[in-house]
Amino acid sequence: MKMWSISSYAAPLSGTPLALTDNRSPPYHVWKMSGTSPHPSTPSLHESGAYDSTPSVLRRCASDIDLWSHRCNNIMGKQQLRNWNFQLMQTFVARQLNRRARRLAALIDPYLSITIHEYDAGRMTRSDVFAETKAYLDGAVGTRDDVRHLNAEDARGGGGGGGAGEGGGGGAGSSSSKGLVLSMADGEAAQAKGVVVALAAVAARGCMADGEEVEDHFRGATLWWSAHCEQDDDKGRRGGGGRASQRRSYSLVFHECHRDLVRSAYLPHVRDQGRAFMAMSRQRKLYTNIPSSRWGDDGSYMCSLWTEVVFKHPKTFETLAMDPEKKREIIDDLDMFKNGKEQHRRVGKAWKRGYLLHGPPGTGKSTMVAAMANYLGYDVYDMELTSVHTNTDLRKLLIQTTSKSIIVIEDVDCSSNLTGQLPTEADRDDGDSKVTLSGLLNFIDGLWSAFGEERLIVLTTNHVEDLDPALIRTGRMDKKIEMSYCDFETFKSMAKIHLDVDDHEMFAAVERLLPEVDLVPADVGEHLTAKNPRDDAGACLARLVNALQEAKAKKDAAERQDEDNGVVV
Ligand SMILES: Nc1ncnc2c1ncn2[C@@H]1O[C@H](COP(=O)(O)OP(=O)(O)OP(=O)(O)O)[C@@H](O)[C@H]1O
């Protein structure tokens, strides 16, 4: 069997380049030869005996080639051939012999193998190809019934950032069986993992374990994957600081006749699918600008200006009550943005968009941000502007945000000195935030704001009239959404969400009273929430109508009072 390892190879679609490199000796130049395996001791299928049909005949064949080449040399040497024609002939004979030997080898052992190592030779970082392959095998192959030995790991929030299952680190890992991720286990360990298999029933998804082999089928070709793991003696290599370190790899075995298919279609397919699985299983993060540090998965120590937790807000556009037409418009806008990479590139615009959400407290501005993040599948960076001291700090924070994210600055009107004036000497000394309007404007659409892509910047405010027009002009804030008091359309969607009713005899009273008072969706939602098990839709609606009548009575009394005081409204 011929074996290659993957380190870099130009995948047609995107991603890290990868190459197929021959781990062994010269006769088997198929794609590109470049040195030896970074981990020569990594077990291969061949070594484990799984496909051990090659050896003695091939070895004999190889030594025959050497012998014949040697003889040619000797014959030519003895006759003292100095003419270059003879050298050409020598090369020709050797090539012919090699070719025949290759054909013979292919007849005897027509299988090729590719090994994908977790860490590329000499690199400290985890290979993207390995992560994508793992995600592919975990997601597409590992869930199948023919995988009998699985590894159980804490789900750890699905591996935000970089990797399915285990990237990202830091997450709020749970040891409950429901939070388990099962993966294809490694060699010896697989024997002891019977108990793990039983957990398959509670796991959301499964992955291959070390030594486990699975068959995959692609465009009529059958391919075999196996997982391997061995302890790494060189613990310090990746700055592990004494942490146990393992060297993992996947082997892919296939018939030689599928070589082109594997190279040009199957491997890109594995990477694409892997990336898709990673995106699906990735748990999103909510960041706040408090500095933090942690150990990364690759053993390195990382400092960040942000602290993260798993983002688990349940609000979606389905449960966000607002005028359906307005909601549709916002969703369409988000769709246009998400699919607008090409459009932004064409017009030479950074792939980002500004949203301004304004309206009284309790009208759902924060809730809208959560719904947007859930809809787009983005991380959320919740920026507390008052704890940012300078414009430079603001820029540093921006640089540490990732793509596919929403950067939110809530209550931007109270966040900082955004009047546009330069800070005074007194300002410089009082230790408060010195972020200026110009600093914030640069943050939103300066040169550095084009860093990263696919990013929304959302500002929320209760007092849009207090904001500097420069901050909210089109181009900075591309879409301005007014979140207002509850109108009848919004009420109807809240009644559907809370009570599951489309119509009710009390709707007429609500329709009559709602325009008369200023009730925010937060209050309406509170009245429509059952307070005890006996509360049905009628009881909740009656409570709301009472609240509306009380609010109307108060408003009327206040107006009468104003009239008595001679206040002109
Ligand atoms: N349109 C809405 N649909 C569903 N729930 C809503 C809506 N608006 C508000 N709520 C509910 O009201 C509560 C307060 O909403 P939220 O915090 O989003 O308001 P806000 O406008 O951001 O307020 P503030 O300006 O005080 O931050 C939340 O629990 C939310 O679920």
The ligand as an SDF file (V2000), in Angstrom:
LIG
                    3D

 31 33  0  0  0  0  0  0  0  0999 V2000
  -41.4730   43.2500   20.7000 N   0  0  0  0  0  0  0  0  0  0  0  0
  -41.3350   42.3890   21.6840 C   0  0  0  0  0  0  0  0  0  0  0  0
  -41.6650   41.1050   21.5160 N   0  0  0  0  0  0  0  0  0  0  0  0
  -41.5420   40.2350   22.5160 C   0  0  0  0  0  0  0  0  0  0  0  0
  -41.0650   40.5440   23.7150 N   0  0  0  0  0  0  0  0  0  0  0  0
  -40.7170   41.8120   23.9430 C   0  0  0  0  0  0  0  0  0  0  0  0
  -40.8090   42.7840   22.9360 C   0  0  0  0  0  0  0  0  0  0  0  0
  -40.3860   43.9510   23.4300 N   0  0  0  0  0  0  0  0  0  0  0  0
  -40.0250   43.7210   24.6800 C   0  0  0  0  0  0  0  0  0  0  0  0
  -40.2040   42.4410   25.0050 N   0  0  0  0  0  0  0  0  0  0  0  0
  -39.9080   41.8200   26.2770 C   0  0  0  0  0  0  0  0  0  0  0  0
  -39.7450   42.8780   27.1940 O   0  0  0  0  0  0  0  0  0  0  0  0
  -38.5780   42.7450   27.9610 C   0  0  0  0  0  0  0  0  0  0  0  0
  -37.7020   43.9810   27.8100 C   0  0  0  0  0  0  0  0  0  0  0  0
  -37.2930   44.1020   26.4560 O   0  0  0  0  0  0  0  0  0  0  0  0
  -35.9210   44.7320   26.0330 P   0  0  0  0  0  0  0  0  0  0  0  0
  -34.9170   44.6430   27.1180 O   0  0  0  0  0  0  0  0  0  0  0  0
  -35.5490   44.1460   24.7350 O   0  0  0  0  0  0  0  0  0  0  0  0
  -36.3070   46.2380   25.8390 O   0  0  0  0  0  0  0  0  0  0  0  0
  -35.3410   47.4400   25.5070 P   0  0  0  0  0  0  0  0  0  0  0  0
  -36.0580   48.2840   24.5180 O   0  0  0  0  0  0  0  0  0  0  0  0
  -34.0050   46.9660   25.1320 O   0  0  0  0  0  0  0  0  0  0  0  0
  -35.2800   48.1730   26.9020 O   0  0  0  0  0  0  0  0  0  0  0  0
  -34.1150   49.1600   27.4310 P   0  0  0  0  0  0  0  0  0  0  0  0
  -34.1070   50.3540   26.5520 O   0  0  0  0  0  0  0  0  0  0  0  0
  -34.5640   49.4920   28.8170 O   0  0  0  0  0  0  0  0  0  0  0  0
  -32.8660   48.3950   27.3900 O   0  0  0  0  0  0  0  0  0  0  0  0
  -37.9040   41.4850   27.4930 C   0  0  0  0  0  0  0  0  0  0  0  0
  -38.1420   40.4750   28.4350 O   0  0  0  0  0  0  0  0  0  0  0  0
  -38.5860   41.1220   26.2010 C   0  0  0  0  0  0  0  0  0  0  0  0
  -38.7490   39.7340   26.1150 O   0  0  0  0  0  0  0  0  0  0  0  0
  1  2  1  0
  2  3  1  0
  2  7  2  0
  3  4  2  0
  4  5  1  0
  5  6  2  0
  6  7  1  0
  6 10  1  0
  7  8  1  0
  8  9  2  0
  9 10  1  0
 10 11  1  0
 11 12  1  0
 11 30  1  0
 12 13  1  0
 13 14  1  0
 13 28  1  0
 14 15  1  0
 15 16  1  0
 16 17  2  0
 16 18  1  0
 16 19  1  0
 19 20  1  0
 20 21  2  0
 20 22  1  0
 20 23  1  0
 23 24  1  0
 24 25  2  0
 24 26  1  0
 24 27  1  0
 28 29  1  0
 28 30  1  0
 30 31  1  0
M  END
$$$$
